[in-house]
Every structure is written in C-alpha cells, then in structure tokens.
C-alpha cells in the first residue's frame, strides 16, 4: 500500500497532483497515519497554495466553468440579436 508521503513526494517532484492521487490522499487521510505522513501532507498543501504544485481537479473545474460561461455568452448573444429583430 502506498503511503501519503509517497504520493506527496511524487506531486512535489512533478509539480502536479492528479485527480487519482487526490482521491487516494482523501481515502488514506480517513485512516490512521503517522506524523511523517501528516507533515508531508501539510508540505503538499503549502506547495499547492504557493503555486508550486498544480491540481488537475482545479484545472478540470476551471475548464468546465469556462465552457458553461461560453455557452451562456453564446445564448445571451442569440437572445440579444433575436430581440433586436
């Protein structure tokens, strides 16, 4: 079984935290873990806040928000042009 600190080390090395790794961390944090794993997780949180590690989940969320905004903009343009007619 992989340890929290191993997932953290991989994310810190690559600068990227995948959705799968994030899900694994959530599952592992529900169980007992040692101080070294807790400290590693805190390091990961700090690196993420500083922008040293990017989260795939946030990138996917941003893309979905941008898609929704684009659709809303297009719908507003269509409504605007049809109300002018």
C-alpha positions as CSV (number, residue, x, y, z in Angstrom):
1,X,0.0,0.0,0.0
2,X,1.3,3.4,-0.9
3,X,1.9,6.0,1.8
4,X,0.7,9.5,1.9
5,X,4.3,10.8,1.8
6,X,5.0,8.8,-1.4
7,X,2.1,10.5,-3.2
8,X,3.2,13.8,-1.8
9,X,6.8,13.2,-3.0
10,X,5.6,12.4,-6.5
11,X,3.4,15.6,-6.6
12,X,6.2,17.7,-5.4
13,X,8.6,16.2,-7.9
14,X,6.3,16.6,-10.9
15,X,4.6,19.8,-9.7
16,X,1.3,18.2,-10.5
17,X,-1.4,16.4,-8.4
18,X,-3.7,14.1,-10.4
19,X,-7.3,13.5,-9.6
20,X,-6.4,9.9,-8.9
21,X,-3.7,10.9,-6.4
22,X,-6.0,13.4,-4.8
23,X,-8.7,10.7,-4.3
24,X,-6.1,8.3,-2.9
25,X,-5.0,11.0,-0.4
26,X,-8.6,11.5,0.7
27,X,-9.0,7.8,1.3
28,X,-5.8,7.5,3.2
29,X,-6.5,10.5,5.4
30,X,-9.6,8.8,6.6
31,X,-7.5,6.2,8.3
32,X,-4.6,6.3,10.8
33,X,-1.4,7.8,9.5
34,X,1.8,8.8,11.2
35,X,3.4,12.2,11.9
36,X,5.7,11.9,8.9
37,X,2.7,11.5,6.5
38,X,0.9,14.4,8.2
39,X,3.9,16.6,7.8
40,X,4.2,15.6,4.1
41,X,0.5,16.4,3.5
42,X,1.0,19.8,5.1
43,X,4.0,20.4,2.8
44,X,1.8,19.5,-0.2
45,X,-0.9,21.9,0.9
46,X,1.6,24.7,1.3
47,X,3.2,23.9,-2.1
48,X,-0.2,24.0,-3.7
49,X,-1.1,27.3,-2.1
50,X,2.2,28.8,-3.4
51,X,1.5,27.5,-6.9
52,X,4.4,25.0,-6.8
53,X,2.0,22.1,-7.4
54,X,-1.0,22.3,-9.7
55,X,-4.1,20.3,-9.1
56,X,-5.7,18.5,-12.1
57,X,-9.1,18.8,-10.3
58,X,-8.9,22.6,-10.3
59,X,-7.8,22.7,-14.0
60,X,-10.8,20.5,-14.9
61,X,-13.1,22.6,-12.8
62,X,-11.8,25.8,-14.5
63,X,-12.4,24.3,-17.9
64,X,-15.9,23.3,-17.1
65,X,-16.7,26.8,-15.8
66,X,-15.2,28.3,-18.9
67,X,-17.4,26.0,-21.1
68,X,-20.5,27.0,-19.2
69,X,-19.6,30.7,-19.4
70,X,-19.0,30.3,-23.2
71,X,-22.4,28.6,-23.6
72,X,-24.1,31.3,-21.5
73,X,-22.4,34.1,-23.5
74,X,-23.5,32.5,-26.8
75,X,-27.1,32.1,-25.6
76,X,-27.1,35.8,-24.5
77,X,-25.8,36.9,-27.9
78,X,-28.5,34.8,-29.7
79,X,-31.2,36.3,-27.4
80,X,-29.8,39.8,-27.9
81,X,-29.8,39.5,-31.7
82,X,-33.3,38.0,-31.9
83,X,-34.7,40.7,-29.6
84,X,-33.3,43.4,-31.9
85,X,-35.1,41.9,-34.9
